[in-house]
Amino acid sequence: MLAEEYERRRQLPAHLRPQPEPEPPFAYTVREAEEADLPHVRELYNHYVANSTVTFDESPWSLQDVRTKFARVRELGYPFLVAVAPGGTVLGFAYVYPWKEKAAYRFTVENSIYLGPASTGRGLGTALMGELLDRAAAAGVKEVIAVIADKGAEGSIALHRRFGFEQTGAMGRVGFKFGRWLGVVMMQKSLTRRARGRSAAQS
């Protein structure tokens, strides 16, 4: 064996070793979505279709699906938001959509928020939710319904609770995906008060 194999490798003192580049700060802007954002929205959503039970969709959205939904949201004057990194990457999106199409439900919507896998746990969901509720209230929405999977979506349930949503019901075994039965938790918030309540400010 070579002599150096018996010798302990020498290391530079800590202050002389190359230091890793600091991670850039997590920065984003929340704004209304534009047509150019829709392919990125589609890609982000389809990640959850293929890998998660937070959506009960089993077939990926086509670009036309996204465009149709986006057009309907804009027609109604409702918010469809994206959170965008400084380089233009869509990190997450949120929108509200009519809860039911019958006329008497016209003041009630269902909300949806999806974050890119690398953007969770950084306060982005809180920022999107606060802006979404404020803009929904300004658009005349009175009640917001959240329909959340009862397995694998604990973070979503916690986020809604922080914004004052209350559980109004639950249904078991209404969905079947990835070979297992799933239920949903129903939550609701009134927007007759300002959307950002005390609980949201604490999050």
PyMOL CGO cylinders between C-alpha atoms (Angstrom):
from pymol import cmd
from pymol.cgo import CYLINDER

trace = [
    CYLINDER, 0.00, 0.00, 0.00, 1.05, 3.57, -0.54, 0.3, 1, 1, 1, 1, 1, 1,
    CYLINDER, 1.05, 3.57, -0.54, 2.17, 5.56, 2.45, 0.3, 1, 1, 1, 1, 1, 1,
    CYLINDER, 2.17, 5.56, 2.45, -0.50, 8.20, 1.90, 0.3, 1, 1, 1, 1, 1, 1,
    CYLINDER, -0.50, 8.20, 1.90, -3.19, 5.57, 2.43, 0.3, 1, 1, 1, 1, 1, 1,
    CYLINDER, -3.19, 5.57, 2.43, -2.08, 5.36, 6.05, 0.3, 1, 1, 1, 1, 1, 1,
    CYLINDER, -2.08, 5.36, 6.05, -2.04, 9.09, 6.54, 0.3, 1, 1, 1, 1, 1, 1,
    CYLINDER, -2.04, 9.09, 6.54, -5.10, 11.04, 7.47, 0.3, 1, 1, 1, 1, 1, 1,
    CYLINDER, -5.10, 11.04, 7.47, -6.10, 13.36, 4.68, 0.3, 1, 1, 1, 1, 1, 1,
    CYLINDER, -6.10, 13.36, 4.68, -5.35, 16.94, 5.55, 0.3, 1, 1, 1, 1, 1, 1,
    CYLINDER, -5.35, 16.94, 5.55, -8.25, 19.38, 5.49, 0.3, 1, 1, 1, 1, 1, 1,
    CYLINDER, -8.25, 19.38, 5.49, -8.22, 23.11, 5.19, 0.3, 1, 1, 1, 1, 1, 1,
    CYLINDER, -8.22, 23.11, 5.19, -9.32, 25.04, 8.27, 0.3, 1, 1, 1, 1, 1, 1,
    CYLINDER, -9.32, 25.04, 8.27, -13.02, 25.84, 8.20, 0.3, 1, 1, 1, 1, 1, 1,
    CYLINDER, -13.02, 25.84, 8.20, -12.44, 29.52, 7.46, 0.3, 1, 1, 1, 1, 1, 1,
    CYLINDER, -12.44, 29.52, 7.46, -10.37, 28.63, 4.36, 0.3, 1, 1, 1, 1, 1, 1,
    CYLINDER, -10.37, 28.63, 4.36, -12.77, 26.10, 2.88, 0.3, 1, 1, 1, 1, 1, 1,
    CYLINDER, -12.77, 26.10, 2.88, -14.98, 27.20, -0.02, 0.3, 1, 1, 1, 1, 1, 1,
    CYLINDER, -14.98, 27.20, -0.02, -18.38, 28.21, 1.31, 0.3, 1, 1, 1, 1, 1, 1,
    CYLINDER, -18.38, 28.21, 1.31, -21.58, 27.12, -0.45, 0.3, 1, 1, 1, 1, 1, 1,
    CYLINDER, -21.58, 27.12, -0.45, -23.49, 29.82, -2.24, 0.3, 1, 1, 1, 1, 1, 1,
    CYLINDER, -23.49, 29.82, -2.24, -26.26, 31.19, -0.01, 0.3, 1, 1, 1, 1, 1, 1,
    CYLINDER, -26.26, 31.19, -0.01, -29.74, 30.18, -1.08, 0.3, 1, 1, 1, 1, 1, 1,
    CYLINDER, -29.74, 30.18, -1.08, -31.49, 33.13, -2.71, 0.3, 1, 1, 1, 1, 1, 1,
    CYLINDER, -31.49, 33.13, -2.71, -34.43, 34.55, -0.75, 0.3, 1, 1, 1, 1, 1, 1,
    CYLINDER, -34.43, 34.55, -0.75, -37.83, 33.15, -1.63, 0.3, 1, 1, 1, 1, 1, 1,
    CYLINDER, -37.83, 33.15, -1.63, -39.46, 35.99, -3.53, 0.3, 1, 1, 1, 1, 1, 1,
    CYLINDER, -39.46, 35.99, -3.53, -42.66, 36.20, -5.51, 0.3, 1, 1, 1, 1, 1, 1,
    CYLINDER, -42.66, 36.20, -5.51, -45.41, 38.50, -6.73, 0.3, 1, 1, 1, 1, 1, 1,
    CYLINDER, -45.41, 38.50, -6.73, -49.12, 37.69, -6.51, 0.3, 1, 1, 1, 1, 1, 1,
    CYLINDER, -49.12, 37.69, -6.51, -51.09, 39.03, -9.46, 0.3, 1, 1, 1, 1, 1, 1,
    CYLINDER, -51.09, 39.03, -9.46, -54.02, 38.27, -11.74, 0.3, 1, 1, 1, 1, 1, 1,
    CYLINDER, -54.02, 38.27, -11.74, -53.29, 35.41, -14.10, 0.3, 1, 1, 1, 1, 1, 1,
    CYLINDER, -53.29, 35.41, -14.10, -52.74, 36.10, -17.79, 0.3, 1, 1, 1, 1, 1, 1,
    CYLINDER, -52.74, 36.10, -17.79, -53.16, 33.91, -20.85, 0.3, 1, 1, 1, 1, 1, 1,
    CYLINDER, -53.16, 33.91, -20.85, -49.40, 33.35, -20.97, 0.3, 1, 1, 1, 1, 1, 1,
    CYLINDER, -49.40, 33.35, -20.97, -49.50, 31.80, -17.48, 0.3, 1, 1, 1, 1, 1, 1,
    CYLINDER, -49.50, 31.80, -17.48, -51.98, 29.09, -18.39, 0.3, 1, 1, 1, 1, 1, 1,
    CYLINDER, -51.98, 29.09, -18.39, -49.54, 26.45, -19.70, 0.3, 1, 1, 1, 1, 1, 1,
    CYLINDER, -49.54, 26.45, -19.70, -47.66, 26.74, -16.40, 0.3, 1, 1, 1, 1, 1, 1,
    CYLINDER, -47.66, 26.74, -16.40, -50.91, 26.52, -14.41, 0.3, 1, 1, 1, 1, 1, 1,
    CYLINDER, -50.91, 26.52, -14.41, -51.79, 23.39, -16.38, 0.3, 1, 1, 1, 1, 1, 1,
    CYLINDER, -51.79, 23.39, -16.38, -48.41, 21.79, -15.69, 0.3, 1, 1, 1, 1, 1, 1,
    CYLINDER, -48.41, 21.79, -15.69, -48.60, 22.54, -11.98, 0.3, 1, 1, 1, 1, 1, 1,
    CYLINDER, -48.60, 22.54, -11.98, -52.14, 21.20, -11.64, 0.3, 1, 1, 1, 1, 1, 1,
    CYLINDER, -52.14, 21.20, -11.64, -51.39, 18.05, -13.61, 0.3, 1, 1, 1, 1, 1, 1,
    CYLINDER, -51.39, 18.05, -13.61, -48.60, 17.24, -11.16, 0.3, 1, 1, 1, 1, 1, 1,
    CYLINDER, -48.60, 17.24, -11.16, -51.28, 16.84, -8.50, 0.3, 1, 1, 1, 1, 1, 1,
    CYLINDER, -51.28, 16.84, -8.50, -53.55, 14.88, -10.83, 0.3, 1, 1, 1, 1, 1, 1,
    CYLINDER, -53.55, 14.88, -10.83, -50.79, 12.32, -11.40, 0.3, 1, 1, 1, 1, 1, 1,
    CYLINDER, -50.79, 12.32, -11.40, -49.27, 12.20, -7.92, 0.3, 1, 1, 1, 1, 1, 1,
    CYLINDER, -49.27, 12.20, -7.92, -51.82, 13.19, -5.29, 0.3, 1, 1, 1, 1, 1, 1,
    CYLINDER, -51.82, 13.19, -5.29, -55.34, 12.74, -3.98, 0.3, 1, 1, 1, 1, 1, 1,
    CYLINDER, -55.34, 12.74, -3.98, -55.81, 16.42, -3.18, 0.3, 1, 1, 1, 1, 1, 1,
    CYLINDER, -55.81, 16.42, -3.18, -57.66, 16.56, -6.49, 0.3, 1, 1, 1, 1, 1, 1,
    CYLINDER, -57.66, 16.56, -6.49, -60.06, 13.80, -7.50, 0.3, 1, 1, 1, 1, 1, 1,
    CYLINDER, -60.06, 13.80, -7.50, -59.31, 14.40, -11.18, 0.3, 1, 1, 1, 1, 1, 1,
    CYLINDER, -59.31, 14.40, -11.18, -57.74, 11.34, -12.78, 0.3, 1, 1, 1, 1, 1, 1,
    CYLINDER, -57.74, 11.34, -12.78, -57.25, 12.74, -16.28, 0.3, 1, 1, 1, 1, 1, 1,
    CYLINDER, -57.25, 12.74, -16.28, -54.82, 15.64, -16.79, 0.3, 1, 1, 1, 1, 1, 1,
    CYLINDER, -54.82, 15.64, -16.79, -56.12, 19.02, -17.81, 0.3, 1, 1, 1, 1, 1, 1,
    CYLINDER, -56.12, 19.02, -17.81, -55.65, 19.96, -21.44, 0.3, 1, 1, 1, 1, 1, 1,
    CYLINDER, -55.65, 19.96, -21.44, -54.66, 23.51, -22.25, 0.3, 1, 1, 1, 1, 1, 1,
    CYLINDER, -54.66, 23.51, -22.25, -58.19, 24.03, -23.58, 0.3, 1, 1, 1, 1, 1, 1,
    CYLINDER, -58.19, 24.03, -23.58, -59.60, 22.90, -20.22, 0.3, 1, 1, 1, 1, 1, 1,
    CYLINDER, -59.60, 22.90, -20.22, -57.56, 25.58, -18.44, 0.3, 1, 1, 1, 1, 1, 1,
    CYLINDER, -57.56, 25.58, -18.44, -58.49, 28.23, -20.97, 0.3, 1, 1, 1, 1, 1, 1,
    CYLINDER, -58.49, 28.23, -20.97, -62.19, 27.44, -20.65, 0.3, 1, 1, 1, 1, 1, 1,
    CYLINDER, -62.19, 27.44, -20.65, -62.10, 27.65, -16.85, 0.3, 1, 1, 1, 1, 1, 1,
    CYLINDER, -62.10, 27.65, -16.85, -60.02, 30.84, -16.95, 0.3, 1, 1, 1, 1, 1, 1,
    CYLINDER, -60.02, 30.84, -16.95, -62.41, 32.47, -19.39, 0.3, 1, 1, 1, 1, 1, 1,
    CYLINDER, -62.41, 32.47, -19.39, -65.42, 31.60, -17.21, 0.3, 1, 1, 1, 1, 1, 1,
    CYLINDER, -65.42, 31.60, -17.21, -63.75, 33.01, -14.09, 0.3, 1, 1, 1, 1, 1, 1,
    CYLINDER, -63.75, 33.01, -14.09, -62.92, 36.25, -15.89, 0.3, 1, 1, 1, 1, 1, 1,
    CYLINDER, -62.92, 36.25, -15.89, -66.41, 36.49, -17.38, 0.3, 1, 1, 1, 1, 1, 1,
    CYLINDER, -66.41, 36.49, -17.38, -67.85, 36.44, -13.85, 0.3, 1, 1, 1, 1, 1, 1,
    CYLINDER, -67.85, 36.44, -13.85, -65.36, 39.02, -12.59, 0.3, 1, 1, 1, 1, 1, 1,
    CYLINDER, -65.36, 39.02, -12.59, -63.84, 36.59, -10.08, 0.3, 1, 1, 1, 1, 1, 1,
    CYLINDER, -63.84, 36.59, -10.08, -60.15, 36.42, -9.18, 0.3, 1, 1, 1, 1, 1, 1,
    CYLINDER, -60.15, 36.42, -9.18, -57.79, 33.94, -10.83, 0.3, 1, 1, 1, 1, 1, 1,
    CYLINDER, -57.79, 33.94, -10.83, -54.37, 34.58, -9.28, 0.3, 1, 1, 1, 1, 1, 1,
    CYLINDER, -54.37, 34.58, -9.28, -50.84, 33.36, -9.81, 0.3, 1, 1, 1, 1, 1, 1,
    CYLINDER, -50.84, 33.36, -9.81, -47.77, 33.70, -7.60, 0.3, 1, 1, 1, 1, 1, 1,
    CYLINDER, -47.77, 33.70, -7.60, -44.77, 34.34, -9.84, 0.3, 1, 1, 1, 1, 1, 1,
    CYLINDER, -44.77, 34.34, -9.84, -41.04, 34.20, -9.04, 0.3, 1, 1, 1, 1, 1, 1,
    CYLINDER, -41.04, 34.20, -9.04, -38.82, 37.10, -10.20, 0.3, 1, 1, 1, 1, 1, 1,
    CYLINDER, -38.82, 37.10, -10.20, -37.74, 35.01, -13.19, 0.3, 1, 1, 1, 1, 1, 1,
    CYLINDER, -37.74, 35.01, -13.19, -41.34, 34.47, -14.27, 0.3, 1, 1, 1, 1, 1, 1,
    CYLINDER, -41.34, 34.47, -14.27, -41.87, 30.91, -12.99, 0.3, 1, 1, 1, 1, 1, 1,
    CYLINDER, -41.87, 30.91, -12.99, -45.41, 30.26, -11.76, 0.3, 1, 1, 1, 1, 1, 1,
    CYLINDER, -45.41, 30.26, -11.76, -45.04, 29.01, -8.17, 0.3, 1, 1, 1, 1, 1, 1,
    CYLINDER, -45.04, 29.01, -8.17, -48.74, 28.56, -7.43, 0.3, 1, 1, 1, 1, 1, 1,
    CYLINDER, -48.74, 28.56, -7.43, -52.22, 29.62, -8.42, 0.3, 1, 1, 1, 1, 1, 1,
    CYLINDER, -52.22, 29.62, -8.42, -55.61, 30.22, -6.85, 0.3, 1, 1, 1, 1, 1, 1,
    CYLINDER, -55.61, 30.22, -6.85, -59.09, 30.98, -8.09, 0.3, 1, 1, 1, 1, 1, 1,
    CYLINDER, -59.09, 30.98, -8.09, -62.75, 30.85, -7.14, 0.3, 1, 1, 1, 1, 1, 1,
    CYLINDER, -62.75, 30.85, -7.14, -65.44, 29.24, -9.26, 0.3, 1, 1, 1, 1, 1, 1,
    CYLINDER, -65.44, 29.24, -9.26, -69.24, 29.04, -8.96, 0.3, 1, 1, 1, 1, 1, 1,
    CYLINDER, -69.24, 29.04, -8.96, -70.24, 26.49, -6.33, 0.3, 1, 1, 1, 1, 1, 1,
    CYLINDER, -70.24, 26.49, -6.33, -73.29, 25.54, -8.42, 0.3, 1, 1, 1, 1, 1, 1,
    CYLINDER, -73.29, 25.54, -8.42, -74.61, 26.86, -11.69, 0.3, 1, 1, 1, 1, 1, 1,
    CYLINDER, -74.61, 26.86, -11.69, -78.19, 27.43, -10.48, 0.3, 1, 1, 1, 1, 1, 1,
    CYLINDER, -78.19, 27.43, -10.48, -79.00, 31.12, -10.12, 0.3, 1, 1, 1, 1, 1, 1,
    CYLINDER, -79.00, 31.12, -10.12, -79.76, 31.08, -6.39, 0.3, 1, 1, 1, 1, 1, 1,
    CYLINDER, -79.76, 31.08, -6.39, -76.14, 30.04, -5.71, 0.3, 1, 1, 1, 1, 1, 1,
    CYLINDER, -76.14, 30.04, -5.71, -74.75, 33.12, -7.45, 0.3, 1, 1, 1, 1, 1, 1,
    CYLINDER, -74.75, 33.12, -7.45, -73.14, 34.59, -4.31, 0.3, 1, 1, 1, 1, 1, 1,
    CYLINDER, -73.14, 34.59, -4.31, -71.39, 31.34, -3.35, 0.3, 1, 1, 1, 1, 1, 1,
    CYLINDER, -71.39, 31.34, -3.35, -68.13, 30.03, -4.80, 0.3, 1, 1, 1, 1, 1, 1,
    CYLINDER, -68.13, 30.03, -4.80, -65.67, 27.18, -4.28, 0.3, 1, 1, 1, 1, 1, 1,
    CYLINDER, -65.67, 27.18, -4.28, -62.01, 28.07, -3.88, 0.3, 1, 1, 1, 1, 1, 1,
    CYLINDER, -62.01, 28.07, -3.88, -58.96, 26.24, -5.20, 0.3, 1, 1, 1, 1, 1, 1,
    CYLINDER, -58.96, 26.24, -5.20, -55.29, 26.79, -4.31, 0.3, 1, 1, 1, 1, 1, 1,
    CYLINDER, -55.29, 26.79, -4.31, -52.36, 24.79, -5.68, 0.3, 1, 1, 1, 1, 1, 1,
    CYLINDER, -52.36, 24.79, -5.68, -48.67, 25.34, -4.94, 0.3, 1, 1, 1, 1, 1, 1,
    CYLINDER, -48.67, 25.34, -4.94, -45.67, 23.99, -6.77, 0.3, 1, 1, 1, 1, 1, 1,
    CYLINDER, -45.67, 23.99, -6.77, -44.01, 21.17, -4.80, 0.3, 1, 1, 1, 1, 1, 1,
    CYLINDER, -44.01, 21.17, -4.80, -40.91, 23.31, -4.11, 0.3, 1, 1, 1, 1, 1, 1,
    CYLINDER, -40.91, 23.31, -4.11, -43.00, 26.25, -2.89, 0.3, 1, 1, 1, 1, 1, 1,
    CYLINDER, -43.00, 26.25, -2.89, -44.85, 24.67, 0.03, 0.3, 1, 1, 1, 1, 1, 1,
    CYLINDER, -44.85, 24.67, 0.03, -44.08, 25.61, 3.62, 0.3, 1, 1, 1, 1, 1, 1,
    CYLINDER, -44.08, 25.61, 3.62, -42.88, 29.12, 2.73, 0.3, 1, 1, 1, 1, 1, 1,
    CYLINDER, -42.88, 29.12, 2.73, -45.97, 31.19, 3.38, 0.3, 1, 1, 1, 1, 1, 1,
    CYLINDER, -45.97, 31.19, 3.38, -47.09, 31.22, -0.24, 0.3, 1, 1, 1, 1, 1, 1,
    CYLINDER, -47.09, 31.22, -0.24, -50.41, 29.53, 0.50, 0.3, 1, 1, 1, 1, 1, 1,
    CYLINDER, -50.41, 29.53, 0.50, -51.16, 32.19, 3.12, 0.3, 1, 1, 1, 1, 1, 1,
    CYLINDER, -51.16, 32.19, 3.12, -50.37, 34.99, 0.67, 0.3, 1, 1, 1, 1, 1, 1,
    CYLINDER, -50.37, 34.99, 0.67, -52.52, 33.51, -2.08, 0.3, 1, 1, 1, 1, 1, 1,
    CYLINDER, -52.52, 33.51, -2.08, -55.43, 32.78, 0.24, 0.3, 1, 1, 1, 1, 1, 1,
    CYLINDER, -55.43, 32.78, 0.24, -55.47, 36.29, 1.72, 0.3, 1, 1, 1, 1, 1, 1,
    CYLINDER, -55.47, 36.29, 1.72, -55.39, 37.95, -1.68, 0.3, 1, 1, 1, 1, 1, 1,
    CYLINDER, -55.39, 37.95, -1.68, -57.96, 35.55, -3.10, 0.3, 1, 1, 1, 1, 1, 1,
    CYLINDER, -57.96, 35.55, -3.10, -60.47, 36.19, -0.32, 0.3, 1, 1, 1, 1, 1, 1,
    CYLINDER, -60.47, 36.19, -0.32, -60.01, 39.95, -0.47, 0.3, 1, 1, 1, 1, 1, 1,
    CYLINDER, -60.01, 39.95, -0.47, -60.57, 40.02, -4.23, 0.3, 1, 1, 1, 1, 1, 1,
    CYLINDER, -60.57, 40.02, -4.23, -63.51, 37.61, -4.03, 0.3, 1, 1, 1, 1, 1, 1,
    CYLINDER, -63.51, 37.61, -4.03, -65.17, 39.87, -1.46, 0.3, 1, 1, 1, 1, 1, 1,
    CYLINDER, -65.17, 39.87, -1.46, -64.58, 42.88, -3.71, 0.3, 1, 1, 1, 1, 1, 1,
    CYLINDER, -64.58, 42.88, -3.71, -66.23, 40.93, -6.57, 0.3, 1, 1, 1, 1, 1, 1,
    CYLINDER, -66.23, 40.93, -6.57, -69.41, 40.50, -4.52, 0.3, 1, 1, 1, 1, 1, 1,
    CYLINDER, -69.41, 40.50, -4.52, -68.89, 36.95, -3.26, 0.3, 1, 1, 1, 1, 1, 1,
    CYLINDER, -68.89, 36.95, -3.26, -70.62, 36.28, 0.06, 0.3, 1, 1, 1, 1, 1, 1,
    CYLINDER, -70.62, 36.28, 0.06, -69.79, 32.65, 0.86, 0.3, 1, 1, 1, 1, 1, 1,
    CYLINDER, -69.79, 32.65, 0.86, -66.73, 30.55, 0.03, 0.3, 1, 1, 1, 1, 1, 1,
    CYLINDER, -66.73, 30.55, 0.03, -66.86, 26.76, 0.13, 0.3, 1, 1, 1, 1, 1, 1,
    CYLINDER, -66.86, 26.76, 0.13, -63.77, 24.55, 0.36, 0.3, 1, 1, 1, 1, 1, 1,
    CYLINDER, -63.77, 24.55, 0.36, -64.04, 20.87, -0.55, 0.3, 1, 1, 1, 1, 1, 1,
    CYLINDER, -64.04, 20.87, -0.55, -60.87, 19.19, 0.72, 0.3, 1, 1, 1, 1, 1, 1,
    CYLINDER, -60.87, 19.19, 0.72, -59.75, 15.56, 0.54, 0.3, 1, 1, 1, 1, 1, 1,
    CYLINDER, -59.75, 15.56, 0.54, -59.82, 13.93, 3.97, 0.3, 1, 1, 1, 1, 1, 1,
    CYLINDER, -59.82, 13.93, 3.97, -56.46, 12.21, 3.37, 0.3, 1, 1, 1, 1, 1, 1,
    CYLINDER, -56.46, 12.21, 3.37, -53.23, 13.88, 2.30, 0.3, 1, 1, 1, 1, 1, 1,
    CYLINDER, -53.23, 13.88, 2.30, -54.52, 17.45, 2.53, 0.3, 1, 1, 1, 1, 1, 1,
    CYLINDER, -54.52, 17.45, 2.53, -53.96, 18.23, 6.20, 0.3, 1, 1, 1, 1, 1, 1,
    CYLINDER, -53.96, 18.23, 6.20, -51.98, 21.37, 5.30, 0.3, 1, 1, 1, 1, 1, 1,
    CYLINDER, -51.98, 21.37, 5.30, -54.89, 22.70, 3.27, 0.3, 1, 1, 1, 1, 1, 1,
    CYLINDER, -54.89, 22.70, 3.27, -57.34, 22.10, 6.11, 0.3, 1, 1, 1, 1, 1, 1,
    CYLINDER, -57.34, 22.10, 6.11, -55.01, 23.92, 8.53, 0.3, 1, 1, 1, 1, 1, 1,
    CYLINDER, -55.01, 23.92, 8.53, -54.64, 26.86, 6.13, 0.3, 1, 1, 1, 1, 1, 1,
    CYLINDER, -54.64, 26.86, 6.13, -58.38, 27.26, 5.76, 0.3, 1, 1, 1, 1, 1, 1,
    CYLINDER, -58.38, 27.26, 5.76, -58.85, 27.15, 9.53, 0.3, 1, 1, 1, 1, 1, 1,
    CYLINDER, -58.85, 27.15, 9.53, -56.31, 29.94, 9.97, 0.3, 1, 1, 1, 1, 1, 1,
    CYLINDER, -56.31, 29.94, 9.97, -58.45, 32.09, 7.69, 0.3, 1, 1, 1, 1, 1, 1,
    CYLINDER, -58.45, 32.09, 7.69, -61.60, 31.45, 9.67, 0.3, 1, 1, 1, 1, 1, 1,
    CYLINDER, -61.60, 31.45, 9.67, -63.15, 28.66, 7.61, 0.3, 1, 1, 1, 1, 1, 1,
    CYLINDER, -63.15, 28.66, 7.61, -65.31, 26.36, 9.70, 0.3, 1, 1, 1, 1, 1, 1,
    CYLINDER, -65.31, 26.36, 9.70, -66.03, 22.74, 9.00, 0.3, 1, 1, 1, 1, 1, 1,
    CYLINDER, -66.03, 22.74, 9.00, -69.65, 22.36, 7.97, 0.3, 1, 1, 1, 1, 1, 1,
    CYLINDER, -69.65, 22.36, 7.97, -69.68, 18.68, 7.08, 0.3, 1, 1, 1, 1, 1, 1,
    CYLINDER, -69.68, 18.68, 7.08, -67.86, 15.64, 5.81, 0.3, 1, 1, 1, 1, 1, 1,
    CYLINDER, -67.86, 15.64, 5.81, -68.60, 12.86, 3.37, 0.3, 1, 1, 1, 1, 1, 1,
    CYLINDER, -68.60, 12.86, 3.37, -66.87, 9.52, 3.42, 0.3, 1, 1, 1, 1, 1, 1,
    CYLINDER, -66.87, 9.52, 3.42, -65.99, 7.21, 0.54, 0.3, 1, 1, 1, 1, 1, 1,
    CYLINDER, -65.99, 7.21, 0.54, -67.23, 9.52, -2.20, 0.3, 1, 1, 1, 1, 1, 1,
    CYLINDER, -67.23, 9.52, -2.20, -64.08, 9.30, -4.32, 0.3, 1, 1, 1, 1, 1, 1,
    CYLINDER, -64.08, 9.30, -4.32, -61.94, 6.39, -5.52, 0.3, 1, 1, 1, 1, 1, 1,
    CYLINDER, -61.94, 6.39, -5.52, -58.41, 7.10, -6.72, 0.3, 1, 1, 1, 1, 1, 1,
    CYLINDER, -58.41, 7.10, -6.72, -55.15, 5.14, -6.73, 0.3, 1, 1, 1, 1, 1, 1,
    CYLINDER, -55.15, 5.14, -6.73, -57.02, 2.06, -5.60, 0.3, 1, 1, 1, 1, 1, 1,
    CYLINDER, -57.02, 2.06, -5.60, -58.48, 3.47, -2.39, 0.3, 1, 1, 1, 1, 1, 1,
    CYLINDER, -58.48, 3.47, -2.39, -61.62, 5.18, -1.19, 0.3, 1, 1, 1, 1, 1, 1,
    CYLINDER, -61.62, 5.18, -1.19, -61.49, 8.84, -0.20, 0.3, 1, 1, 1, 1, 1, 1,
    CYLINDER, -61.49, 8.84, -0.20, -63.78, 11.24, 1.57, 0.3, 1, 1, 1, 1, 1, 1,
    CYLINDER, -63.78, 11.24, 1.57, -64.01, 15.02, 1.69, 0.3, 1, 1, 1, 1, 1, 1,
    CYLINDER, -64.01, 15.02, 1.69, -64.16, 17.67, 4.39, 0.3, 1, 1, 1, 1, 1, 1,
    CYLINDER, -64.16, 17.67, 4.39, -66.50, 20.59, 3.71, 0.3, 1, 1, 1, 1, 1, 1,
    CYLINDER, -66.50, 20.59, 3.71, -65.47, 24.02, 5.05, 0.3, 1, 1, 1, 1, 1, 1,
    CYLINDER, -65.47, 24.02, 5.05, -67.11, 27.42, 4.67, 0.3, 1, 1, 1, 1, 1, 1,
    CYLINDER, -67.11, 27.42, 4.67, -66.33, 31.09, 5.26, 0.3, 1, 1, 1, 1, 1, 1,
    CYLINDER, -66.33, 31.09, 5.26, -68.58, 34.12, 5.08, 0.3, 1, 1, 1, 1, 1, 1,
    CYLINDER, -68.58, 34.12, 5.08, -67.12, 37.19, 3.39, 0.3, 1, 1, 1, 1, 1, 1,
    CYLINDER, -67.12, 37.19, 3.39, -69.61, 39.63, 4.91, 0.3, 1, 1, 1, 1, 1, 1,
    CYLINDER, -69.61, 39.63, 4.91, -66.66, 40.64, 7.09, 0.3, 1, 1, 1, 1, 1, 1,
    CYLINDER, -66.66, 40.64, 7.09, -63.25, 41.64, 5.76, 0.3, 1, 1, 1, 1, 1, 1,
    CYLINDER, -63.25, 41.64, 5.76, -61.59, 38.54, 4.38, 0.3, 1, 1, 1, 1, 1, 1,
    CYLINDER, -61.59, 38.54, 4.38, -58.34, 38.87, 6.31, 0.3, 1, 1, 1, 1, 1, 1,
    CYLINDER, -58.34, 38.87, 6.31, -59.41, 38.15, 9.84, 0.3, 1, 1, 1, 1, 1, 1,
    CYLINDER, -59.41, 38.15, 9.84, -57.52, 37.94, 13.11, 0.3, 1, 1, 1, 1, 1, 1,
    CYLINDER, -57.52, 37.94, 13.11, -56.56, 34.32, 12.50, 0.3, 1, 1, 1, 1, 1, 1,
    CYLINDER, -56.56, 34.32, 12.50, -55.02, 35.11, 9.13, 0.3, 1, 1, 1, 1, 1, 1,
    CYLINDER, -55.02, 35.11, 9.13, -52.90, 37.88, 10.61, 0.3, 1, 1, 1, 1, 1, 1,
    CYLINDER, -52.90, 37.88, 10.61, -51.41, 35.41, 13.07, 0.3, 1, 1, 1, 1, 1, 1,
    CYLINDER, -51.41, 35.41, 13.07, -50.36, 32.89, 10.43, 0.3, 1, 1, 1, 1, 1, 1,
]
cmd.load_cgo(trace, "trace")
